[in-house]
Amino acid sequence: MTILERLKKEFPDIVSDTYYSDLYLYHENLQSVENFLKAENVYYTKFISNIDHTMWIEIPFGYMDEFIDKKCKRS
């Protein structure tokens, strides 16, 4: 199970976005998401969006498995 699948299972209302292999997350209660990521030993950083000035979490290479699947032809 990928990190995104685990997050969506734990936090059904989480908002996610991707850019290549990076995963971006927004949730009303970011502290609970941070606690989950710390427990899972997942490296992340936080940043404030320049557009809507909300706090987001970035997981570098957090979308890698899905990114590779999209780039590769699997039969």
PDB file of N, CA, C and O in Angstrom:
ATOM      1  N   MET A   1       0.850  -1.173   0.000  1.00  0.00           N
ATOM      2  CA  MET A   1       0.000   0.000   0.000  1.00  0.00           C
ATOM      3  C   MET A   1       0.896   1.236   0.000  1.00  0.00           C
ATOM      4  O   MET A   1       1.836   1.324   0.790  1.00  0.00           O
ATOM      5  N   THR A   2       0.610   2.172  -0.868  1.00  0.00           N
ATOM      6  CA  THR A   2       1.420   3.384  -0.973  1.00  0.00           C
ATOM      7  C   THR A   2       1.098   4.346   0.163  1.00  0.00           C
ATOM      8  O   THR A   2       0.088   4.196   0.851  1.00  0.00           O
ATOM      9  N   ILE A   3       1.954   5.320   0.347  1.00  0.00           N
ATOM     10  CA  ILE A   3       1.737   6.315   1.401  1.00  0.00           C
ATOM     11  C   ILE A   3       0.441   7.085   1.160  1.00  0.00           C
ATOM     12  O   ILE A   3      -0.268   7.404   2.114  1.00  0.00           O
ATOM     13  N   LEU A   4       0.122   7.385  -0.086  1.00  0.00           N
ATOM     14  CA  LEU A   4      -1.117   8.105  -0.384  1.00  0.00           C
ATOM     15  C   LEU A   4      -2.334   7.251  -0.033  1.00  0.00           C
ATOM     16  O   LEU A   4      -3.307   7.766   0.519  1.00  0.00           O
ATOM     17  N   GLU A   5      -2.296   5.976  -0.339  1.00  0.00           N
ATOM     18  CA  GLU A   5      -3.412   5.092   0.005  1.00  0.00           C
ATOM     19  C   GLU A   5      -3.590   4.989   1.521  1.00  0.00           C
ATOM     20  O   GLU A   5      -4.717   4.999   2.016  1.00  0.00           O
ATOM     21  N   ARG A   6      -2.490   4.891   2.250  1.00  0.00           N
ATOM     22  CA  ARG A   6      -2.565   4.819   3.707  1.00  0.00           C
ATOM     23  C   ARG A   6      -3.122   6.121   4.285  1.00  0.00           C
ATOM     24  O   ARG A   6      -3.925   6.098   5.218  1.00  0.00           O
ATOM     25  N   LEU A   7      -2.692   7.253   3.728  1.00  0.00           N
ATOM     26  CA  LEU A   7      -3.191   8.550   4.204  1.00  0.00           C
ATOM     27  C   LEU A   7      -4.683   8.706   3.928  1.00  0.00           C
ATOM     28  O   LEU A   7      -5.424   9.175   4.791  1.00  0.00           O
ATOM     29  N   LYS A   8      -5.131   8.317   2.730  1.00  0.00           N
ATOM     30  CA  LYS A   8      -6.550   8.443   2.403  1.00  0.00           C
ATOM     31  C   LYS A   8      -7.408   7.515   3.255  1.00  0.00           C
ATOM     32  O   LYS A   8      -8.560   7.830   3.554  1.00  0.00           O
ATOM     33  N   LYS A   9      -6.852   6.379   3.643  1.00  0.00           N
ATOM     34  CA  LYS A   9      -7.581   5.473   4.523  1.00  0.00           C
ATOM     35  C   LYS A   9      -7.713   6.072   5.923  1.00  0.00           C
ATOM     36  O   LYS A   9      -8.768   5.978   6.551  1.00  0.00           O
ATOM     37  N   GLU A  10      -6.636   6.684   6.403  1.00  0.00           N
ATOM     38  CA  GLU A  10      -6.624   7.274   7.746  1.00  0.00           C
ATOM     39  C   GLU A  10      -7.364   8.618   7.790  1.00  0.00           C
ATOM     40  O   GLU A  10      -8.040   8.926   8.772  1.00  0.00           O
ATOM     41  N   PHE A  11      -7.233   9.414   6.721  1.00  0.00           N
ATOM     42  CA  PHE A  11      -7.842  10.750   6.642  1.00  0.00           C
ATOM     43  C   PHE A  11      -8.645  10.858   5.342  1.00  0.00           C
ATOM     44  O   PHE A  11      -8.124  11.371   4.351  1.00  0.00           O
ATOM     45  N   PRO A  12      -9.890  10.393   5.317  1.00  0.00           N
ATOM     46  CA  PRO A  12     -10.675  10.364   4.080  1.00  0.00           C
ATOM     47  C   PRO A  12     -10.866  11.735   3.419  1.00  0.00           C
ATOM     48  O   PRO A  12     -11.042  11.808   2.202  1.00  0.00           O
ATOM     49  N   ASP A  13     -10.836  12.817   4.196  1.00  0.00           N
ATOM     50  CA  ASP A  13     -11.073  14.143   3.627  1.00  0.00           C
ATOM     51  C   ASP A  13      -9.780  14.901   3.307  1.00  0.00           C
ATOM     52  O   ASP A  13      -9.810  16.117   3.117  1.00  0.00           O
ATOM     53  N   ILE A  14      -8.651  14.197   3.247  1.00  0.00           N
ATOM     54  CA  ILE A  14      -7.376  14.850   2.934  1.00  0.00           C
ATOM     55  C   ILE A  14      -7.355  15.272   1.466  1.00  0.00           C
ATOM     56  O   ILE A  14      -7.863  14.566   0.595  1.00  0.00           O
ATOM     57  N   VAL A  15      -6.763  16.421   1.215  1.00  0.00           N
ATOM     58  CA  VAL A  15      -6.616  16.932  -0.147  1.00  0.00           C
ATOM     59  C   VAL A  15      -5.187  16.645  -0.581  1.00  0.00           C
ATOM     60  O   VAL A  15      -4.236  16.961   0.134  1.00  0.00           O
ATOM     61  N   SER A  16      -5.043  16.045  -1.754  1.00  0.00           N
ATOM     62  CA  SER A  16      -3.698  15.728  -2.233  1.00  0.00           C
ATOM     63  C   SER A  16      -3.500  16.254  -3.645  1.00  0.00           C
ATOM     64  O   SER A  16      -4.445  16.376  -4.424  1.00  0.00           O
ATOM     65  N   ASP A  17      -2.262  16.557  -3.950  1.00  0.00           N
ATOM     66  CA  ASP A  17      -1.880  16.993  -5.276  1.00  0.00           C
ATOM     67  C   ASP A  17      -0.487  16.434  -5.531  1.00  0.00           C
ATOM     68  O   ASP A  17       0.227  16.094  -4.588  1.00  0.00           O
ATOM     69  N   THR A  18      -0.102  16.339  -6.778  1.00  0.00           N
ATOM     70  CA  THR A  18       1.212  15.804  -7.114  1.00  0.00           C
ATOM     71  C   THR A  18       1.890  16.688  -8.142  1.00  0.00           C
ATOM     72  O   THR A  18       1.244  17.414  -8.897  1.00  0.00           O
ATOM     73  N   TYR A  19       3.187  16.608  -8.148  1.00  0.00           N
ATOM     74  CA  TYR A  19       3.984  17.230  -9.187  1.00  0.00           C
ATOM     75  C   TYR A  19       5.131  16.267  -9.449  1.00  0.00           C
ATOM     76  O   TYR A  19       6.033  16.122  -8.624  1.00  0.00           O
ATOM     77  N   TYR A  20       5.091  15.616 -10.592  1.00  0.00           N
ATOM     78  CA  TYR A  20       6.000  14.516 -10.904  1.00  0.00           C
ATOM     79  C   TYR A  20       5.930  13.490  -9.793  1.00  0.00           C
ATOM     80  O   TYR A  20       4.881  12.868  -9.624  1.00  0.00           O
ATOM     81  N   SER A  21       6.971  13.282  -9.037  1.00  0.00           N
ATOM     82  CA  SER A  21       6.954  12.238  -8.009  1.00  0.00           C
ATOM     83  C   SER A  21       6.709  12.784  -6.601  1.00  0.00           C
ATOM     84  O   SER A  21       6.675  12.012  -5.643  1.00  0.00           O
ATOM     85  N   ASP A  22       6.539  14.089  -6.462  1.00  0.00           N
ATOM     86  CA  ASP A  22       6.324  14.685  -5.144  1.00  0.00           C
ATOM     87  C   ASP A  22       4.833  14.698  -4.802  1.00  0.00           C
ATOM     88  O   ASP A  22       3.981  14.877  -5.673  1.00  0.00           O
ATOM     89  N   LEU A  23       4.544  14.510  -3.540  1.00  0.00           N
ATOM     90  CA  LEU A  23       3.174  14.471  -3.054  1.00  0.00           C
ATOM     91  C   LEU A  23       2.937  15.664  -2.142  1.00  0.00           C
ATOM     92  O   LEU A  23       3.740  15.940  -1.251  1.00  0.00           O
ATOM     93  N   TYR A  24       1.834  16.371  -2.364  1.00  0.00           N
ATOM     94  CA  TYR A  24       1.464  17.538  -1.569  1.00  0.00           C
ATOM     95  C   TYR A  24       0.145  17.256  -0.873  1.00  0.00           C
ATOM     96  O   TYR A  24      -0.792  16.743  -1.485  1.00  0.00           O
ATOM     97  N   LEU A  25       0.072  17.593   0.417  1.00  0.00           N
ATOM     98  CA  LEU A  25      -1.098  17.268   1.223  1.00  0.00           C
ATOM     99  C   LEU A  25      -1.623  18.489   1.965  1.00  0.00           C
ATOM    100  O   LEU A  25      -0.859  19.318   2.459  1.00  0.00           O
ATOM    101  N   TYR A  26      -2.941  18.577   2.028  1.00  0.00           N
ATOM    102  CA  TYR A  26      -3.588  19.600   2.839  1.00  0.00           C
ATOM    103  C   TYR A  26      -4.699  18.936   3.639  1.00  0.00           C
ATOM    104  O   TYR A  26      -5.442  18.098   3.126  1.00  0.00           O
ATOM    105  N   HIS A  27      -4.795  19.320   4.884  1.00  0.00           N
ATOM    106  CA  HIS A  27      -5.857  18.822   5.758  1.00  0.00           C
ATOM    107  C   HIS A  27      -6.148  19.899   6.791  1.00  0.00           C
ATOM    108  O   HIS A  27      -5.253  20.648   7.182  1.00  0.00           O
ATOM    109  N   GLU A  28      -7.377  19.976   7.226  1.00  0.00           N
ATOM    110  CA  GLU A  28      -7.747  20.981   8.228  1.00  0.00           C
ATOM    111  C   GLU A  28      -6.922  20.835   9.494  1.00  0.00           C
ATOM    112  O   GLU A  28      -6.571  21.830  10.130  1.00  0.00           O
ATOM    113  N   ASN A  29      -6.610  19.595   9.864  1.00  0.00           N
ATOM    114  CA  ASN A  29      -5.818  19.335  11.056  1.00  0.00           C
ATOM    115  C   ASN A  29      -4.470  18.744  10.634  1.00  0.00           C
ATOM    116  O   ASN A  29      -4.275  17.530  10.686  1.00  0.00           O
ATOM    117  N   LEU A  30      -3.552  19.604  10.222  1.00  0.00           N
ATOM    118  CA  LEU A  30      -2.247  19.131   9.748  1.00  0.00           C
ATOM    119  C   LEU A  30      -1.438  18.455  10.847  1.00  0.00           C
ATOM    120  O   LEU A  30      -0.587  17.615  10.555  1.00  0.00           O
ATOM    121  N   GLN A  31      -1.683  18.802  12.087  1.00  0.00           N
ATOM    122  CA  GLN A  31      -0.937  18.191  13.181  1.00  0.00           C
ATOM    123  C   GLN A  31      -1.194  16.687  13.251  1.00  0.00           C
ATOM    124  O   GLN A  31      -0.271  15.914  13.511  1.00  0.00           O
ATOM    125  N   SER A  32      -2.422  16.272  13.026  1.00  0.00           N
ATOM    126  CA  SER A  32      -2.720  14.839  13.048  1.00  0.00           C
ATOM    127  C   SER A  32      -2.050  14.124  11.882  1.00  0.00           C
ATOM    128  O   SER A  32      -1.604  12.987  12.030  1.00  0.00           O
ATOM    129  N   VAL A  33      -1.975  14.777  10.725  1.00  0.00           N
ATOM    130  CA  VAL A  33      -1.281  14.196   9.576  1.00  0.00           C
ATOM    131  C   VAL A  33       0.216  14.107   9.874  1.00  0.00           C
ATOM    132  O   VAL A  33       0.855  13.104   9.556  1.00  0.00           O
ATOM    133  N   GLU A  34       0.774  15.151  10.482  1.00  0.00           N
ATOM    134  CA  GLU A  34       2.188  15.131  10.864  1.00  0.00           C
ATOM    135  C   GLU A  34       2.480  13.997  11.841  1.00  0.00           C
ATOM    136  O   GLU A  34       3.482  13.296  11.697  1.00  0.00           O
ATOM    137  N   ASN A  35       1.619  13.816  12.825  1.00  0.00           N
ATOM    138  CA  ASN A  35       1.807  12.730  13.787  1.00  0.00           C
ATOM    139  C   ASN A  35       1.786  11.373  13.095  1.00  0.00           C
ATOM    140  O   ASN A  35       2.576  10.490  13.428  1.00  0.00           O
ATOM    141  N   PHE A  36       0.885  11.208  12.134  1.00  0.00           N
ATOM    142  CA  PHE A  36       0.806   9.967  11.370  1.00  0.00           C
ATOM    143  C   PHE A  36       2.088   9.741  10.578  1.00  0.00           C
ATOM    144  O   PHE A  36       2.634   8.637  10.577  1.00  0.00           O
ATOM    145  N   LEU A  37       2.569  10.782   9.905  1.00  0.00           N
ATOM    146  CA  LEU A  37       3.792  10.657   9.099  1.00  0.00           C
ATOM    147  C   LEU A  37       5.013  10.365   9.969  1.00  0.00           C
ATOM    148  O   LEU A  37       5.876   9.575   9.587  1.00  0.00           O
ATOM    149  N   LYS A  38       5.084  10.999  11.131  1.00  0.00           N
ATOM    150  CA  LYS A  38       6.188  10.728  12.061  1.00  0.00           C
ATOM    151  C   LYS A  38       6.156   9.273  12.520  1.00  0.00           C
ATOM    152  O   LYS A  38       7.201   8.626  12.592  1.00  0.00           O
ATOM    153  N   ALA A  39       4.975   8.757  12.829  1.00  0.00           N
ATOM    154  CA  ALA A  39       4.833   7.366  13.265  1.00  0.00           C
ATOM    155  C   ALA A  39       5.230   6.392  12.157  1.00  0.00           C
ATOM    156  O   ALA A  39       5.728   5.299  12.428  1.00  0.00           O
ATOM    157  N   GLU A  40       5.004   6.799  10.904  1.00  0.00           N
ATOM    158  CA  GLU A  40       5.352   5.972   9.751  1.00  0.00           C
ATOM    159  C   GLU A  40       6.794   6.211   9.282  1.00  0.00           C
ATOM    160  O   GLU A  40       7.240   5.590   8.317  1.00  0.00           O
ATOM    161  N   ASN A  41       7.514   7.098   9.955  1.00  0.00           N
ATOM    162  CA  ASN A  41       8.893   7.464   9.585  1.00  0.00           C
ATOM    163  C   ASN A  41       9.005   7.972   8.146  1.00  0.00           C
ATOM    164  O   ASN A  41       9.901   7.583   7.397  1.00  0.00           O
ATOM    165  N   VAL A  42       8.072   8.848   7.786  1.00  0.00           N
ATOM    166  CA  VAL A  42       8.060   9.446   6.452  1.00  0.00           C
ATOM    167  C   VAL A  42       8.620  10.859   6.550  1.00  0.00           C
ATOM    168  O   VAL A  42       8.164  11.663   7.362  1.00  0.00           O
ATOM    169  N   TYR A  43       9.629  11.155   5.703  1.00  0.00           N
ATOM    170  CA  TYR A  43      10.218  12.492   5.670  1.00  0.00           C
ATOM    171  C   TYR A  43       9.259  13.451   4.954  1.00  0.00           C
ATOM    172  O   TYR A  43       8.708  13.121   3.904  1.00  0.00           O
ATOM    173  N   TYR A  44       9.068  14.628   5.529  1.00  0.00           N
ATOM    174  CA  TYR A  44       8.196  15.635   4.926  1.00  0.00           C
ATOM    175  C   TYR A  44       8.681  17.027   5.304  1.00  0.00           C
ATOM    176  O   TYR A  44       9.464  17.191   6.239  1.00  0.00           O
ATOM    177  N   THR A  45       8.212  18.014   4.576  1.00  0.00           N
ATOM    178  CA  THR A  45       8.433  19.415   4.920  1.00  0.00           C
ATOM    179  C   THR A  45       7.084  20.125   4.837  1.00  0.00           C
ATOM    180  O   THR A  45       6.142  19.624   4.223  1.00  0.00           O
ATOM    181  N   LYS A  46       7.008  21.292   5.458  1.00  0.00           N
ATOM    182  CA  LYS A  46       5.789  22.093   5.401  1.00  0.00           C
ATOM    183  C   LYS A  46       6.103  23.394   4.662  1.00  0.00           C
ATOM    184  O   LYS A  46       7.222  23.904   4.711  1.00  0.00           O
ATOM    185  N   PHE A  47       5.099  23.909   3.986  1.00  0.00           N
ATOM    186  CA  PHE A  47       5.258  25.195   3.311  1.00  0.00           C
ATOM    187  C   PHE A  47       3.912  25.897   3.263  1.00  0.00           C
ATOM    188  O   PHE A  47       2.865  25.268   3.415  1.00  0.00           O
ATOM    189  N   ILE A  48       3.948  27.190   3.052  1.00  0.00           N
ATOM    190  CA  ILE A  48       2.735  27.992   2.910  1.00  0.00           C
ATOM    191  C   ILE A  48       2.529  28.303   1.439  1.00  0.00           C
ATOM    192  O   ILE A  48       3.424  28.808   0.762  1.00  0.00           O
ATOM    193  N   SER A  49       1.342  27.994   0.963  1.00  0.00           N
ATOM    194  CA  SER A  49       0.999  28.229  -0.432  1.00  0.00           C
ATOM    195  C   SER A  49       0.986  29.734  -0.723  1.00  0.00           C
ATOM    196  O   SER A  49       0.428  30.517   0.045  1.00  0.00           O
ATOM    197  N   ASN A  50       1.594  30.119  -1.821  1.00  0.00           N
ATOM    198  CA  ASN A  50       1.605  31.522  -2.230  1.00  0.00           C
ATOM    199  C   ASN A  50       0.246  31.977  -2.762  1.00  0.00           C
ATOM    200  O   ASN A  50      -0.042  33.173  -2.804  1.00  0.00           O
ATOM    201  N   ILE A  51      -0.567  31.035  -3.158  1.00  0.00           N
ATOM    202  CA  ILE A  51      -1.855  31.360  -3.771  1.00  0.00           C
ATOM    203  C   ILE A  51      -2.918  31.632  -2.716  1.00  0.00           C
ATOM    204  O   ILE A  51      -3.528  32.701  -2.702  1.00  0.00           O
ATOM    205  N   ASP A  52      -3.138  30.666  -1.836  1.00  0.00           N
ATOM    206  CA  ASP A  52      -4.214  30.845  -0.850  1.00  0.00           C
ATOM    207  C   ASP A  52      -3.710  30.949   0.596  1.00  0.00           C
ATOM    208  O   ASP A  52      -4.508  30.991   1.531  1.00  0.00           O
ATOM    209  N   HIS A  53      -2.394  30.990   0.773  1.00  0.00           N
ATOM    210  CA  HIS A  53      -1.760  31.202   2.081  1.00  0.00           C
ATOM    211  C   HIS A  53      -2.171  30.154   3.125  1.00  0.00           C
ATOM    212  O   HIS A  53      -2.372  30.472   4.297  1.00  0.00           O
ATOM    213  N   THR A  54      -2.288  28.909   2.676  1.00  0.00           N
ATOM    214  CA  THR A  54      -2.570  27.808   3.596  1.00  0.00           C
ATOM    215  C   THR A  54      -1.321  26.952   3.740  1.00  0.00           C
ATOM    216  O   THR A  54      -0.469  26.918   2.852  1.00  0.00           O
ATOM    217  N   MET A  55      -1.226  26.264   4.867  1.00  0.00           N
ATOM    218  CA  MET A  55      -0.083  25.403   5.152  1.00  0.00           C
ATOM    219  C   MET A  55      -0.301  24.036   4.495  1.00  0.00           C
ATOM    220  O   MET A  55      -1.361  23.427   4.641  1.00  0.00           O
ATOM    221  N   TRP A  56       0.719  23.565   3.771  1.00  0.00           N
ATOM    222  CA  TRP A  56       0.686  22.273   3.102  1.00  0.00           C
ATOM    223  C   TRP A  56       1.878  21.441   3.564  1.00  0.00           C
ATOM    224  O   TRP A  56       2.854  21.974   4.093  1.00  0.00           O
ATOM    225  N   ILE A  57       1.786  20.137   3.358  1.00  0.00           N
ATOM    226  CA  ILE A  57       2.885  19.210   3.614  1.00  0.00           C
ATOM    227  C   ILE A  57       3.373  18.689   2.273  1.00  0.00           C
ATOM    228  O   ILE A  57       2.576  18.335   1.404  1.00  0.00           O
ATOM    229  N   GLU A  58       4.688  18.646   2.112  1.00  0.00           N
ATOM    230  CA  GLU A  58       5.296  18.094   0.897  1.00  0.00           C
ATOM    231  C   GLU A  58       6.087  16.848   1.280  1.00  0.00           C
ATOM    232  O   GLU A  58       6.897  16.872   2.207  1.00  0.00           O
ATOM    233  N   ILE A  59       5.840  15.763   0.553  1.00  0.00           N
ATOM    234  CA  ILE A  59       6.608  14.538   0.725  1.00  0.00           C
ATOM    235  C   ILE A  59       7.382  14.309  -0.568  1.00  0.00           C
ATOM    236  O   ILE A  59       6.805  13.883  -1.568  1.00  0.00           O
ATOM    237  N   PRO A  60       8.692  14.588  -0.554  1.00  0.00           N
ATOM    238  CA  PRO A  60       9.482  14.353  -1.764  1.00  0.00           C
ATOM    239  C   PRO A  60       9.457  12.869  -2.123  1.00  0.00           C
ATOM    240  O   PRO A  60       9.658  12.015  -1.259  1.00  0.00           O
ATOM    241  N   PHE A  61       9.219  12.573  -3.355  1.00  0.00           N
ATOM    242  CA  PHE A  61       9.146  11.209  -3.884  1.00  0.00           C
ATOM    243  C   PHE A  61       8.010  10.398  -3.252  1.00  0.00           C
ATOM    244  O   PHE A  61       8.019   9.170  -3.335  1.00  0.00           O
ATOM    245  N   GLY A  62       7.051  11.049  -2.635  1.00  0.00           N
ATOM    246  CA  GLY A  62       5.933  10.355  -2.008  1.00  0.00           C
ATOM    247  C   GLY A  62       4.945   9.776  -2.992  1.00  0.00           C
ATOM    248  O   GLY A  62       4.098   8.962  -2.624  1.00  0.00           O
ATOM    249  N   TYR A  63       5.045  10.190  -4.239  1.00  0.00           N
ATOM    250  CA  TYR A  63       4.143   9.697  -5.283  1.00  0.00           C
ATOM    251  C   TYR A  63       4.926   8.885  -6.307  1.00  0.00           C
ATOM    252  O   TYR A  63       4.456   8.686  -7.427  1.00  0.00           O
ATOM    253  N   MET A  64       6.105   8.417  -5.940  1.00  0.00           N
ATOM    254  CA  MET A  64       7.014   7.753  -6.876  1.00  0.00           C
ATOM    255  C   MET A  64       6.406   6.513  -7.518  1.00  0.00           C
ATOM    256  O   MET A  64       6.497   6.361  -8.736  1.00  0.00           O
ATOM    257  N   ASP A  65       5.791   5.624  -6.748  1.00  0.00           N
ATOM    258  CA  ASP A  65       5.235   4.389  -7.304  1.00  0.00           C
ATOM    259  C   ASP A  65       4.184   4.685  -8.364  1.00  0.00           C
ATOM    260  O   ASP A  65       4.204   4.084  -9.439  1.00  0.00           O
ATOM    261  N   GLU A  66       3.274   5.597  -8.077  1.00  0.00           N
ATOM    262  CA  GLU A  66       2.238   5.949  -9.029  1.00  0.00           C
ATOM    263  C   GLU A  66       2.828   6.656 -10.256  1.00  0.00           C
ATOM    264  O   GLU A  66       2.368   6.449 -11.379  1.00  0.00           O
ATOM    265  N   PHE A  67       3.844   7.486 -10.031  1.00  0.00           N
ATOM    266  CA  PHE A  67       4.496   8.201 -11.122  1.00  0.00           C
ATOM    267  C   PHE A  67       5.153   7.214 -12.080  1.00  0.00           C
ATOM    268  O   PHE A  67       5.034   7.359 -13.297  1.00  0.00           O
ATOM    269  N   ILE A  68       5.838   6.223 -11.547  1.00  0.00           N
ATOM    270  CA  ILE A  68       6.487   5.212 -12.377  1.00  0.00           C
ATOM    271  C   ILE A  68       5.459   4.396 -13.133  1.00  0.00           C
ATOM    272  O   ILE A  68       5.642   4.104 -14.314  1.00  0.00           O
ATOM    273  N   ASP A  69       4.370   4.021 -12.455  1.00  0.00           N
ATOM    274  CA  ASP A  69       3.318   3.251 -13.125  1.00  0.00           C
ATOM    275  C   ASP A  69       2.733   4.011 -14.307  1.00  0.00           C
ATOM    276  O   ASP A  69       2.414   3.410 -15.332  1.00  0.00           O
ATOM    277  N   LYS A  70       2.589   5.316 -14.176  1.00  0.00           N
ATOM    278  CA  LYS A  70       2.034   6.117 -15.276  1.00  0.00           C
ATOM    279  C   LYS A  70       3.014   6.214 -16.445  1.00  0.00           C
ATOM    280  O   LYS A  70       2.592   6.285 -17.599  1.00  0.00           O
ATOM    281  N   LYS A  71       4.322   6.218 -16.156  1.00  0.00           N
ATOM    282  CA  LYS A  71       5.326   6.356 -17.192  1.00  0.00           C
ATOM    283  C   LYS A  71       5.653   5.041 -17.894  1.00  0.00           C
ATOM    284  O   LYS A  71       6.120   5.048 -19.032  1.00  0.00           O
ATOM    285  N   CYS A  72       5.411   3.916 -17.226  1.00  0.00           N
ATOM    286  CA  CYS A  72       5.743   2.600 -17.777  1.00  0.00           C
ATOM    287  C   CYS A  72       4.505   1.942 -18.342  1.00  0.00           C
ATOM    288  O   CYS A  72       3.401   2.118 -17.828  1.00  0.00           O
ATOM    289  N   LYS A  73       4.698   1.192 -19.390  1.00  0.00           N
ATOM    290  CA  LYS A  73       3.593   0.401 -19.938  1.00  0.00           C
ATOM    291  C   LYS A  73       3.632  -0.961 -19.284  1.00  0.00           C
ATOM    292  O   LYS A  73       4.602  -1.702 -19.437  1.00  0.00           O
ATOM    293  N   ARG A  74       2.602  -1.288 -18.570  1.00  0.00           N
ATOM    294  CA  ARG A  74       2.518  -2.577 -17.874  1.00  0.00           C
ATOM    295  C   ARG A  74       1.404  -3.392 -18.510  1.00  0.00           C
ATOM    296  O   ARG A  74       0.316  -2.880 -18.777  1.00  0.00           O
ATOM    297  N   SER A  75       1.686  -4.658 -18.748  1.00  0.00           N
ATOM    298  CA  SER A  75       0.655  -5.497 -19.357  1.00  0.00           C
ATOM    299  C   SER A  75       0.159  -6.549 -18.410  1.00  0.00           C
ATOM    300  O   SER A  75      -0.713  -7.340 -18.768  1.00  0.00           O
TER     301      SER A  75
END
